Amino acid sequence: MPRINSEYRVDAKRKILNAALTVGEAKGLETITLEEISQKVGVTKSALYAYFQNRDALMRELVIEVFSRYQSEIRETIADDPDISTLLERLGKMLFAGQIQYASLFAQVIKLNIASDPILREILSDISHRLELIGKEISYMQDQGKILNKGDPDEIWATVIALAIGLKVLSSFRGWDQERVRQMWENSAELIVSSPADVT
């Protein structure tokens, strides 16, 4: 019987986090309220307190969830040691098609008041170390001669991700369709990694 209760709790928590992701994407992380999430899940606000002590606790879990899903996507993207063109094509699909909402949520996470929440600061510090997968893949590709740019792998990775987020923001003002934006990102990212110069 405890096993069933445990599985039920995990499932209920997952539904709450999924609802929070949906609300956060639509309205922004900073404006999420427990009332909105409870309505989305179809439970009372007081029922949420059985899973999260308060809004801050929910937000911490939400940040972990966003980064965990993103990390899983990255692992799948590099699992079979693709060449750089294939890697960029897969990353483009991930950022601009499949899990596009997470790129937007990442930008929002930065706006959260991290400085006043030491627990969230510690969570983000730990997560940032786990998201070094692409930097390691770029370093490996540099060693194999698959990437001409011999700059710092983490700087290269940060540059191509920042480019994706920037293009997403710009596209919302310009009204560009996502396929066009994805292609722009892919072409620019290819130039960044293919440049023989040690700059990114």
Backbone as ProteinMPNN parsed JSONL, in Angstrom:
{"seq_chain_A": "MPRINSEYRVDAKRKILNAALTVGEAKGLETITLEEISQKVGVTKSALYAYFQNRDALMRELVIEVFSRYQSEIRETIADDPDISTLLERLGKMLFAGQIQYASLFAQVIKLNIASDPILREILSDISHRLELIGKEISYMQDQGKILNKGDPDEIWATVIALAIGLKVLSSFRGWDQERVRQMWENSAELIVSSPADVT", "coords_chain_A": {"N_chain_A": [[0.802, -1.214, 0.0], [1.918, 1.378, 0.791], [3.597, 1.741, -1.39], [1.881, 2.261, -3.534], [0.808, 4.71, -2.685], [3.143, 6.213, -2.728], [3.777, 6.155, -5.49], [1.523, 7.462, -6.449], [1.873, 9.997, -5.341], [4.216, 10.822, -6.677], [3.253, 10.915, -9.312], [1.219, 12.847, -9.04], [2.732, 15.069, -8.302], [4.23, 15.398, -10.61], [2.198, 16.137, -12.411], [1.49, 18.611, -11.341], [3.88, 20.058, -11.699], [4.045, 19.994, -14.508], [1.781, 21.498, -15.125], [2.575, 23.928, -14.016], [4.746, 24.529, -15.68], [3.41, 24.954, -18.1], [1.752, 27.155, -17.463], [3.77, 28.962, -16.744], [5.122, 29.285, -19.165], [3.142, 30.491, -20.69], [2.41, 32.814, -19.243], [4.62, 33.768, -17.903], [7.255, 33.128, -15.621], [7.587, 34.665, -13.294], [5.091, 35.578, -12.694], [3.539, 33.456, -11.984], [1.004, 31.945, -10.081], [-0.129, 30.093, -7.231], [-2.829, 29.647, -7.295], [-3.492, 29.728, -10.04], [-2.114, 27.486, -10.944], [-3.324, 25.442, -9.46], [-5.897, 25.554, -10.537], [-5.334, 24.793, -13.153], [-4.483, 22.157, -12.78], [-6.708, 21.136, -11.588], [-7.357, 20.949, -8.908], [-7.748, 21.929, -5.436], [-6.257, 24.928, -4.097], [-5.174, 24.525, -1.565], [-4.61, 21.83, -1.68], [-2.248, 21.719, -3.089], [-0.34, 22.339, -1.235], [0.247, 19.984, -0.009], [2.23, 18.936, -1.475], [4.081, 20.919, -2.068], [5.694, 23.203, -0.045], [5.455, 25.972, -0.229], [5.143, 28.734, -2.592], [7.768, 29.407, -3.36], [9.141, 26.986, -2.961], [7.917, 25.426, -4.903], [8.758, 26.845, -7.196], [11.51, 26.378, -7.113], [11.603, 23.617, -7.574], [10.52, 23.654, -10.108], [12.466, 24.971, -11.624], [14.528, 23.069, -11.442], [13.244, 20.999, -12.816], [12.943, 22.068, -15.426], [15.647, 22.345, -16.232], [16.458, 19.678, -15.993], [14.919, 18.346, -17.92], [15.898, 19.603, -20.164], [18.564, 18.789, -20.049], [18.252, 16.036, -20.515], [17.357, 16.102, -23.152], [19.658, 17.09, -24.389], [21.476, 15.004, -23.9], [20.354, 12.977, -25.501], [20.713, 14.168, -27.967], [23.482, 14.121, -28.434], [24.169, 11.488, -28.232], [25.01, 9.514, -30.138], [27.471, 10.329, -31.116], [27.544, 12.489, -33.207], [28.411, 14.178, -36.371], [29.496, 17.632, -36.763], [27.635, 19.148, -38.29], [25.323, 17.593, -38.166], [24.975, 17.598, -35.397], [24.441, 20.35, -34.921], [22.106, 20.612, -36.415], [20.368, 18.917, -35.012], [20.399, 20.182, -32.494], [19.254, 22.588, -33.248], [16.655, 21.735, -33.925], [15.853, 20.877, -31.434], [15.955, 23.248, -29.919], [14.272, 24.965, -31.352], [12.007, 23.617, -32.114], [11.121, 21.013, -30.87], [11.532, 21.139, -27.817], [11.094, 23.839, -27.457], [9.877, 25.586, -25.648], [11.423, 25.479, -23.372], [13.732, 26.932, -23.855], [12.758, 29.504, -23.762], [11.862, 29.542, -21.108], [14.291, 29.248, -19.786], [15.472, 31.771, -20.194], [13.751, 33.239, -18.651], [14.271, 32.218, -16.115], [16.654, 33.395, -15.428], [15.815, 35.932, -14.762], [14.585, 35.587, -12.351], [14.6, 36.228, -8.837], [17.312, 35.329, -7.882], [19.443, 35.959, -6.242], [18.375, 36.483, -3.728], [17.582, 34.046, -2.87], [19.123, 31.577, -1.477], [18.996, 28.799, -1.679], [17.964, 28.291, -4.251], [20.03, 29.472, -5.686], [22.116, 27.709, -5.105], [21.094, 25.376, -6.258], [21.046, 26.108, -8.991], [23.76, 26.473, -9.437], [24.731, 23.871, -9.139], [23.318, 22.626, -11.219], [24.357, 23.946, -13.456], [26.868, 22.818, -13.706], [26.195, 20.251, -14.474], [25.223, 20.683, -16.967], [27.266, 20.815, -18.738], [27.621, 19.18, -20.837], [27.46, 19.675, -23.644], [29.605, 21.422, -24.007], [31.695, 19.651, -23.402], [31.349, 17.862, -25.49], [31.924, 19.524, -27.66], [34.607, 20.063, -27.098], [35.647, 17.494, -27.435], [35.115, 17.159, -30.187], [36.755, 19.155, -31.187], [39.276, 18.064, -30.558], [39.188, 15.873, -32.254], [39.373, 17.095, -34.651], [37.066, 17.883, -35.882], [35.903, 20.292, -35.429], [36.901, 23.457, -36.29], [37.259, 25.825, -34.871], [39.194, 26.668, -32.225], [38.675, 27.772, -29.813], [37.585, 28.349, -26.37], [35.629, 25.669, -25.324], [33.311, 25.889, -23.681], [32.698, 28.573, -23.95], [32.11, 28.697, -26.651], [29.837, 27.079, -26.711], [28.142, 28.537, -24.99], [27.842, 30.815, -26.541], [26.452, 29.913, -28.865], [24.07, 29.092, -27.711], [23.161, 31.469, -26.521], [22.773, 32.904, -28.839], [20.612, 31.506, -29.916], [18.58, 32.058, -28.026], [18.505, 34.845, -28.225], [17.688, 35.162, -30.918], [15.169, 34.026, -30.752], [13.836, 35.881, -29.128], [14.047, 38.182, -30.755], [12.609, 37.272, -32.985], [10.029, 37.222, -32.011], [9.359, 39.89, -31.985], [9.702, 40.599, -34.643], [8.059, 38.882, -35.998], [8.872, 36.575, -37.298], [8.772, 33.278, -38.67], [9.241, 30.141, -36.968], [10.756, 28.21, -38.326], [12.296, 29.664, -40.106], [13.811, 31.138, -38.268], [15.142, 29.065, -36.959], [16.753, 28.126, -39.063], [18.324, 30.388, -39.544], [19.715, 30.471, -37.117], [21.081, 28.003, -37.234], [22.768, 28.36, -39.483], [24.344, 30.53, -38.589], [25.46, 29.464, -36.234], [26.968, 27.434, -37.325], [28.93, 28.931, -38.628], [30.201, 30.017, -36.398], [31.329, 27.749, -35.077], [32.902, 26.763, -37.089], [34.805, 28.604, -37.662], [38.25, 29.238, -38.019], [39.531, 30.914, -36.332], [40.484, 31.796, -32.965], [38.336, 32.853, -31.578], [35.06, 33.501, -30.262]], "CA_chain_A": [[0.0, 0.0, 0.0], [2.752, 2.586, 0.738], [4.146, 1.883, -2.739], [0.851, 2.923, -4.343], [0.771, 6.102, -2.251], [4.355, 6.846, -3.226], [3.622, 6.34, -6.939], [0.494, 8.48, -6.639], [2.491, 11.292, -5.017], [5.127, 11.171, -7.771], [2.422, 11.266, -10.459], [0.544, 14.112, -8.742], [3.751, 16.117, -8.341], [4.549, 15.583, -12.024], [1.091, 16.902, -13.012], [1.592, 19.988, -10.851], [5.018, 20.688, -12.377], [3.668, 20.19, -15.911], [0.856, 22.637, -15.158], [3.369, 25.128, -13.75], [5.497, 24.808, -16.904], [2.47, 25.502, -19.08], [1.38, 28.504, -17.014], [4.975, 29.782, -16.811], [5.391, 29.605, -20.563], [2.095, 31.379, -21.198], [2.288, 34.081, -18.526], [5.883, 34.173, -17.307], [7.524, 32.477, -14.339], [7.457, 35.584, -12.159], [3.683, 35.859, -12.394], [2.835, 32.224, -11.627], [0.401, 31.87, -8.751], [-0.601, 28.756, -6.88], [-4.236, 29.56, -7.724], [-3.516, 29.366, -11.467], [-1.649, 26.099, -11.093], [-4.352, 24.543, -8.926], [-6.971, 25.524, -11.529], [-4.861, 24.024, -14.304], [-4.437, 20.751, -12.384], [-8.054, 20.731, -11.207], [-7.41, 20.679, -7.469], [-7.788, 23.156, -4.646], [-4.946, 25.497, -3.781], [-4.674, 23.883, -0.343], [-4.089, 20.506, -2.034], [-0.869, 21.884, -3.558], [0.558, 22.391, -0.077], [0.638, 18.613, 0.347], [3.385, 18.599, -2.31], [5.037, 22.02, -2.036], [5.483, 23.984, 1.168], [5.027, 27.315, -0.626], [5.431, 29.057, -3.992], [9.216, 29.336, -3.576], [9.507, 25.567, -3.08], [7.46, 25.012, -6.229], [9.618, 27.456, -8.199], [12.789, 25.659, -7.102], [11.383, 22.334, -8.276], [10.264, 23.969, -11.511], [13.776, 25.245, -12.225], [15.192, 21.763, -11.571], [12.538, 20.256, -13.871], [13.289, 22.65, -16.732], [17.019, 21.993, -16.562], [16.554, 18.218, -16.141], [14.375, 17.994, -19.244], [16.845, 20.12, -21.154], [19.729, 17.917, -20.005], [17.878, 14.79, -21.19], [17.347, 16.39, -24.588], [21.048, 17.214, -24.829], [22.058, 13.653, -23.902], [19.856, 12.292, -26.698], [21.265, 14.847, -29.142], [24.896, 13.783, -28.667], [24.366, 10.086, -27.845], [25.679, 8.664, -31.139], [28.674, 10.999, -31.609], [27.275, 13.011, -34.551], [29.327, 15.199, -36.884], [29.07, 18.953, -36.3], [26.42, 19.567, -39.004], [24.211, 16.837, -37.579], [24.792, 18.099, -34.035], [23.773, 21.645, -34.975], [20.741, 20.393, -36.91], [19.595, 18.362, -33.89], [20.236, 21.235, -31.491], [18.28, 23.528, -33.798], [15.319, 21.158, -33.772], [15.547, 20.852, -30.005], [15.743, 24.61, -29.434], [13.251, 25.702, -32.079], [10.829, 22.815, -32.463], [10.674, 20.097, -29.831], [11.435, 21.676, -26.466], [11.327, 25.273, -27.588], [9.428, 26.327, -24.48], [12.432, 25.539, -22.332], [14.644, 28.043, -24.145], [12.088, 30.689, -23.234], [11.855, 29.46, -19.655], [15.664, 29.522, -19.329], [15.653, 33.219, -20.151], [12.973, 33.727, -17.517], [14.921, 31.804, -14.869], [17.679, 34.399, -15.134], [15.169, 37.098, -14.182], [14.125, 35.296, -10.999], [15.44, 36.869, -7.829], [18.177, 34.26, -7.41], [20.327, 36.464, -5.189], [17.716, 36.434, -2.426], [17.206, 32.667, -2.557], [20.367, 30.804, -1.484], [18.738, 27.416, -2.102], [17.88, 28.326, -5.707], [21.381, 29.762, -6.163], [22.881, 26.46, -5.007], [20.535, 24.467, -7.267], [21.499, 26.539, -10.311], [25.197, 26.223, -9.511], [24.888, 22.432, -9.376], [22.792, 22.319, -12.548], [25.25, 24.467, -14.485], [27.943, 21.834, -13.893], [25.647, 19.091, -15.185], [24.89, 21.063, -18.339], [28.502, 20.998, -19.487], [27.697, 18.099, -21.818], [27.755, 20.175, -24.987], [30.986, 21.906, -23.965], [32.568, 18.47, -23.485], [31.222, 17.336, -26.856], [32.675, 20.44, -28.527], [36.026, 19.803, -26.827], [35.95, 16.215, -28.095], [35.123, 17.401, -31.634], [37.974, 19.915, -31.47], [40.379, 17.096, -30.511], [39.064, 15.01, -33.423], [39.514, 17.903, -35.859], [35.749, 18.098, -36.489], [35.594, 21.705, -35.243], [38.105, 24.248, -36.523], [37.389, 26.841, -33.835], [39.911, 26.096, -31.082], [38.368, 28.575, -28.636], [37.089, 27.658, -25.192], [34.387, 24.959, -25.67], [32.16, 26.418, -22.95], [32.355, 29.863, -24.544], [31.448, 28.404, -27.929], [28.505, 26.577, -26.381], [27.349, 29.652, -24.465], [27.557, 31.722, -27.648], [25.407, 29.385, -29.747], [22.814, 29.089, -26.957], [22.728, 32.863, -26.41], [22.284, 33.254, -30.166], [19.272, 30.919, -30.046], [17.649, 32.82, -27.181], [18.375, 36.166, -28.826], [16.877, 35.068, -32.133], [13.785, 33.787, -30.332], [13.284, 37.154, -28.673], [13.917, 39.041, -31.936], [11.554, 36.758, -33.857], [8.718, 37.578, -31.464], [9.095, 41.276, -32.402], [9.678, 40.688, -36.11], [7.033, 37.993, -36.549], [9.478, 35.526, -38.121], [8.341, 31.929, -38.315], [10.282, 29.403, -36.259], [11.639, 27.503, -39.253], [13.258, 30.671, -40.585], [14.704, 31.445, -37.148], [15.997, 27.889, -36.759], [17.742, 28.097, -40.142], [19.256, 31.483, -39.279], [20.571, 30.041, -36.005], [21.944, 26.92, -37.692], [23.799, 28.941, -40.35], [25.25, 31.342, -37.775], [26.177, 28.563, -35.327], [27.969, 26.731, -38.143], [30.036, 29.867, -38.817], [30.913, 30.149, -35.12], [32.145, 26.57, -34.781], [33.797, 26.467, -38.198], [35.823, 29.631, -37.78], [39.558, 28.801, -37.507], [40.029, 31.876, -35.331], [40.254, 31.393, -31.578], [37.368, 33.756, -30.963], [33.664, 33.119, -30.424]], "C_chain_A": [[0.842, 1.275, 0.0], [3.315, 2.836, -0.65], [3.164, 2.621, -3.639], [0.785, 4.398, -3.976], [1.972, 6.868, -2.778], [4.255, 7.129, -4.72], [2.592, 7.423, -7.238], [1.074, 9.867, -6.392], [3.406, 11.764, -6.14], [4.331, 11.636, -8.984], [1.741, 12.625, -10.25], [1.531, 15.278, -8.825], [4.133, 16.437, -9.787], [3.465, 16.411, -12.715], [1.152, 18.373, -12.595], [2.723, 20.719, -11.567], [4.714, 20.944, -13.851], [2.726, 21.382, -16.061], [1.616, 23.941, -14.942], [4.195, 25.517, -14.969], [4.602, 25.477, -17.94], [2.086, 26.942, -18.724], [2.579, 29.447, -17.124], [5.311, 30.197, -18.225], [4.394, 30.63, -21.086], [2.137, 32.767, -20.551], [3.591, 34.61, -17.962], [6.044, 33.578, -15.921], [7.255, 33.386, -13.15], [6.01, 35.811, -11.755], [2.903, 34.618, -11.988], [2.271, 32.331, -10.215], [-0.053, 30.442, -8.496], [-2.057, 28.562, -7.293], [-4.319, 29.111, -9.184], [-3.126, 27.907, -11.672], [-2.705, 25.131, -10.595], [-5.528, 24.436, -9.893], [-6.58, 24.656, -12.724], [-4.865, 22.52, -14.002], [-5.831, 20.235, -12.052], [-8.156, 20.317, -9.752], [-7.508, 22.013, -6.731], [-6.364, 23.644, -4.383], [-4.349, 24.818, -2.553], [-4.109, 22.49, -0.633], [-2.642, 20.583, -2.507], [0.121, 21.863, -2.399], [0.944, 21.006, 0.429], [1.907, 18.201, -0.402], [4.48, 19.663, -2.271], [4.698, 22.92, -0.855], [4.952, 25.385, 0.869], [5.404, 27.534, -2.093], [6.924, 28.951, -4.295], [9.682, 27.892, -3.76], [9.09, 25.02, -4.444], [8.367, 25.566, -7.315], [10.982, 26.759, -8.266], [12.671, 24.345, -7.863], [11.184, 22.56, -9.766], [11.566, 24.24, -12.251], [14.527, 23.935, -12.447], [14.571, 20.97, -12.717], [12.912, 20.761, -15.253], [14.693, 22.215, -17.144], [17.185, 20.484, -16.761], [16.039, 17.769, -17.502], [15.333, 18.432, -20.346], [18.081, 19.227, -21.222], [19.445, 16.595, -20.715], [17.882, 14.964, -22.697], [18.777, 16.462, -25.137], [21.694, 15.84, -24.91], [21.639, 12.885, -25.15], [20.491, 12.864, -27.959], [22.679, 14.4, -29.463], [25.196, 12.295, -28.469], [25.185, 9.273, -28.848], [26.873, 9.343, -31.804], [28.486, 11.55, -33.024], [28.385, 13.94, -35.043], [28.729, 16.562, -36.542], [27.8, 19.427, -36.997], [25.191, 18.888, -38.424], [23.914, 17.334, -36.166], [24.025, 19.42, -34.046], [22.329, 21.512, -35.467], [19.847, 19.872, -35.782], [19.357, 19.407, -32.806], [19.207, 22.263, -31.957], [16.859, 23.025, -33.643], [14.902, 21.17, -32.307], [15.177, 22.248, -29.514], [14.546, 25.3, -30.087], [12.021, 24.892, -32.455], [10.342, 22.012, -31.271], [10.456, 20.747, -28.488], [11.641, 23.186, -26.46], [10.905, 26.057, -26.348], [10.517, 26.453, -23.436], [13.467, 26.626, -22.591], [14.055, 29.34, -23.598], [12.108, 30.693, -21.711], [13.242, 29.69, -19.074], [15.887, 31.011, -19.179], [14.905, 33.808, -18.961], [13.628, 33.384, -16.184], [15.953, 32.841, -14.441], [17.078, 35.612, -14.431], [14.671, 36.849, -12.755], [15.092, 35.917, -9.994], [16.313, 35.82, -7.143], [19.022, 34.712, -6.231], [19.697, 36.347, -3.805], [17.303, 35.023, -2.018], [18.451, 31.784, -2.615], [20.172, 29.358, -1.934], [18.681, 27.342, -3.622], [19.243, 28.602, -6.321], [22.229, 28.494, -6.166], [22.41, 25.452, -6.05], [21.071, 24.821, -8.648], [22.994, 26.314, -10.498], [25.461, 24.753, -9.823], [24.449, 22.064, -10.786], [23.747, 22.782, -13.635], [26.415, 23.514, -14.743], [27.449, 20.627, -14.688], [25.315, 19.412, -16.631], [26.138, 21.313, -19.197], [28.677, 19.956, -20.587], [28.086, 18.586, -23.201], [29.173, 20.729, -25.048], [31.972, 20.756, -24.089], [32.53, 17.87, -24.886], [31.997, 18.216, -27.837], [34.168, 20.231, -28.339], [36.479, 18.519, -27.518], [36.057, 16.417, -29.61], [36.342, 18.226, -32.047], [39.177, 18.972, -31.523], [40.385, 16.189, -31.739], [39.239, 15.769, -34.737], [38.193, 18.172, -36.556], [35.298, 19.553, -36.362], [36.892, 22.496, -35.368], [38.34, 25.277, -35.429], [38.011, 26.202, -32.59], [39.71, 26.928, -29.813], [37.865, 27.72, -27.485], [35.744, 26.998, -25.508], [33.153, 25.505, -24.961], [31.725, 27.774, -23.487], [31.647, 29.672, -25.883], [30.011, 27.981, -27.669], [27.615, 27.713, -25.882], [26.94, 30.606, -25.584], [26.423, 31.204, -28.52], [24.059, 29.325, -29.029], [22.273, 30.515, -26.82], [22.167, 33.354, -27.747], [20.861, 32.734, -30.368], [18.249, 31.73, -29.258], [17.421, 34.207, -27.769], [17.503, 36.161, -30.07], [15.408, 34.808, -31.808], [13.119, 35.098, -29.909], [13.04, 38.07, -29.869], [12.769, 38.586, -32.834], [10.166, 37.113, -33.334], [8.35, 39.016, -31.829], [8.917, 41.377, -33.915], [8.591, 39.829, -36.749], [7.595, 36.919, -37.462], [8.952, 34.158, -37.697], [9.539, 31.143, -37.773], [11.235, 28.655, -37.182], [12.707, 28.453, -39.803], [14.29, 30.967, -39.492], [15.666, 30.287, -36.899], [17.104, 27.849, -37.806], [18.777, 29.209, -39.969], [20.243, 31.079, -38.185], [21.566, 28.988, -36.472], [23.087, 27.459, -38.544], [24.827, 29.729, -39.534], [26.081, 30.48, -36.835], [27.263, 27.81, -36.083], [29.178, 27.636, -38.39], [30.873, 29.989, -37.544], [31.835, 28.964, -34.888], [33.152, 26.256, -35.878], [34.919, 27.477, -38.359], [37.156, 29.121, -37.222], [40.125, 29.736, -36.454], [39.683, 31.39, -33.932], [39.331, 32.378, -30.868], [35.978, 33.243, -31.209], [32.798, 34.327, -30.183]], "O_chain_A": [[0.509, 2.199, -0.741], [3.494, 3.984, -1.057], [3.555, 3.495, -4.412], [0.713, 5.251, -4.861], [1.854, 8.013, -3.215], [4.608, 8.219, -5.17], [2.763, 8.209, -8.17], [0.799, 10.803, -7.144], [3.391, 12.936, -6.518], [4.684, 12.631, -9.617], [1.691, 13.449, -11.163], [1.204, 16.341, -9.353], [4.334, 17.597, -10.144], [3.777, 17.291, -13.517], [0.896, 19.267, -13.402], [2.555, 21.861, -11.995], [5.08, 21.989, -14.387], [2.851, 22.173, -16.996], [1.339, 24.942, -15.602], [4.335, 26.703, -15.266], [4.999, 26.452, -18.579], [2.096, 27.828, -19.578], [2.431, 30.594, -17.544], [5.736, 31.327, -18.463], [4.76, 31.532, -21.839], [1.926, 33.775, -21.225], [3.669, 35.777, -17.579], [5.094, 33.528, -15.14], [6.754, 32.937, -12.119], [5.726, 36.188, -10.618], [1.716, 34.716, -11.676], [2.958, 32.748, -9.283], [-0.325, 29.684, -9.427], [-2.474, 27.446, -7.606], [-5.108, 28.232, -9.529], [-3.732, 27.192, -12.469], [-2.959, 24.108, -11.231], [-6.098, 23.357, -10.057], [-7.391, 23.886, -13.238], [-5.209, 21.709, -14.863], [-6.113, 19.047, -12.209], [-8.946, 19.44, -9.401], [-7.369, 23.082, -7.326], [-5.404, 22.876, -4.44], [-3.145, 24.564, -2.508], [-3.227, 22.019, 0.086], [-1.887, 19.624, -2.348], [1.265, 21.432, -2.548], [1.879, 20.877, 1.219], [2.577, 17.242, -0.02], [5.662, 19.352, -2.422], [3.554, 23.344, -0.691], [4.118, 25.919, 1.601], [5.919, 26.63, -2.752], [7.309, 28.465, -5.358], [10.521, 27.611, -4.617], [9.821, 24.247, -5.061], [8.714, 24.851, -8.255], [11.538, 26.576, -9.348], [13.523, 24.005, -8.684], [11.624, 21.757, -10.589], [11.747, 23.786, -13.381], [15.097, 23.717, -13.516], [15.284, 20.341, -13.499], [13.17, 19.965, -16.155], [14.902, 21.768, -18.272], [17.969, 20.057, -17.609], [16.642, 16.918, -18.156], [15.546, 17.72, -21.328], [18.589, 18.939, -22.306], [20.301, 16.086, -21.439], [18.347, 14.094, -23.434], [19.06, 15.953, -26.221], [22.387, 15.539, -25.882], [22.46, 12.222, -25.784], [20.774, 12.132, -28.907], [23.047, 14.305, -30.634], [26.356, 11.887, -28.53], [25.979, 8.424, -28.442], [27.25, 8.986, -32.92], [29.187, 11.132, -33.945], [29.195, 14.429, -34.255], [27.588, 16.643, -36.086], [26.957, 20.054, -36.355], [24.154, 19.519, -38.217], [22.754, 17.474, -35.78], [23.077, 19.599, -33.281], [21.439, 22.216, -34.99], [18.715, 20.325, -35.617], [18.257, 19.511, -32.263], [18.395, 22.746, -31.168], [15.961, 23.782, -33.275], [13.746, 21.44, -31.981], [14.203, 22.415, -28.78], [13.881, 26.122, -29.456], [11.087, 25.428, -33.053], [9.278, 22.292, -30.72], [9.314, 20.898, -28.054], [12.284, 23.735, -25.565], [11.509, 27.082, -26.03], [10.541, 27.429, -22.686], [14.022, 27.185, -21.646], [14.772, 30.171, -23.041], [12.345, 31.731, -21.093], [13.372, 30.262, -17.992], [16.422, 31.47, -18.169], [15.37, 34.763, -18.338], [13.553, 34.162, -15.233], [16.11, 33.129, -13.255], [17.735, 36.248, -13.607], [14.37, 37.797, -12.031], [16.272, 36.102, -10.291], [16.091, 35.467, -5.985], [19.286, 33.929, -5.318], [20.401, 36.135, -2.818], [16.737, 34.827, -0.942], [18.804, 31.291, -3.686], [21.082, 28.758, -2.507], [19.273, 26.447, -4.224], [19.583, 28.034, -7.359], [22.969, 28.236, -7.115], [23.223, 24.754, -6.656], [21.503, 23.942, -9.393], [23.442, 25.998, -11.6], [26.303, 24.427, -10.659], [25.116, 21.288, -11.47], [23.931, 22.086, -14.634], [26.897, 23.414, -15.872], [28.195, 20.05, -15.479], [25.142, 18.501, -17.441], [26.061, 21.947, -20.249], [29.742, 19.856, -21.195], [28.937, 17.989, -23.859], [29.872, 20.525, -26.041], [32.972, 20.867, -24.798], [33.553, 17.423, -25.406], [32.654, 17.704, -28.743], [34.919, 20.221, -29.315], [37.557, 18.466, -28.111], [36.981, 15.906, -30.242], [36.897, 18.023, -33.127], [40.004, 19.07, -32.429], [41.446, 15.782, -32.212], [39.253, 15.165, -35.81], [38.18, 18.638, -37.695], [34.418, 19.999, -37.098], [37.858, 22.243, -34.649], [39.486, 25.574, -35.092], [37.424, 25.308, -31.981], [40.475, 26.806, -28.857], [37.736, 26.503, -27.618], [34.808, 27.685, -25.917], [32.076, 25.581, -25.552], [30.537, 28.097, -23.485], [30.703, 30.393, -26.207], [29.083, 28.46, -28.321], [26.466, 27.836, -26.305], [25.831, 31.14, -25.58], [25.525, 31.965, -28.881], [23.016, 29.488, -29.662], [21.074, 30.746, -26.981], [21.206, 34.124, -27.781], [20.01, 33.431, -30.921], [17.176, 32.048, -29.769], [16.29, 34.692, -27.811], [16.674, 37.051, -30.257], [14.514, 35.3, -32.496], [11.982, 35.38, -30.288], [11.969, 38.664, -29.995], [12.041, 39.413, -33.382], [9.232, 37.287, -34.117], [7.169, 39.336, -31.969], [8.087, 42.143, -34.403], [8.244, 40.028, -37.913], [6.877, 36.399, -38.316], [8.717, 33.911, -36.514], [10.692, 31.446, -38.081], [12.407, 28.485, -36.848], [13.872, 28.08, -39.944], [15.489, 31.036, -39.76], [16.855, 30.497, -36.658], [18.259, 27.573, -37.482], [19.965, 29.001, -40.217], [21.446, 31.31, -38.302], [22.752, 29.062, -36.152], [24.24, 27.07, -38.359], [26.031, 29.61, -39.76], [27.273, 30.729, -36.654], [28.348, 27.573, -35.551], [30.318, 27.171, -38.366], [32.101, 30.054, -37.603], [33.001, 29.148, -34.539], [34.142, 25.566, -35.636], [35.872, 27.242, -39.101], [37.207, 28.63, -36.095], [41.086, 29.396, -35.764], [38.708, 30.663, -33.738], [39.531, 32.694, -29.695], [35.717, 32.618, -32.237], [31.574, 34.235, -30.267]]}, "name": "protein", "num_of_chains": 1, "seq": "MPRINSEYRVDAKRKILNAALTVGEAKGLETITLEEISQKVGVTKSALYAYFQNRDALMRELVIEVFSRYQSEIRETIADDPDISTLLERLGKMLFAGQIQYASLFAQVIKLNIASDPILREILSDISHRLELIGKEISYMQDQGKILNKGDPDEIWATVIALAIGLKVLSSFRGWDQERVRQMWENSAELIVSSPADVT"}
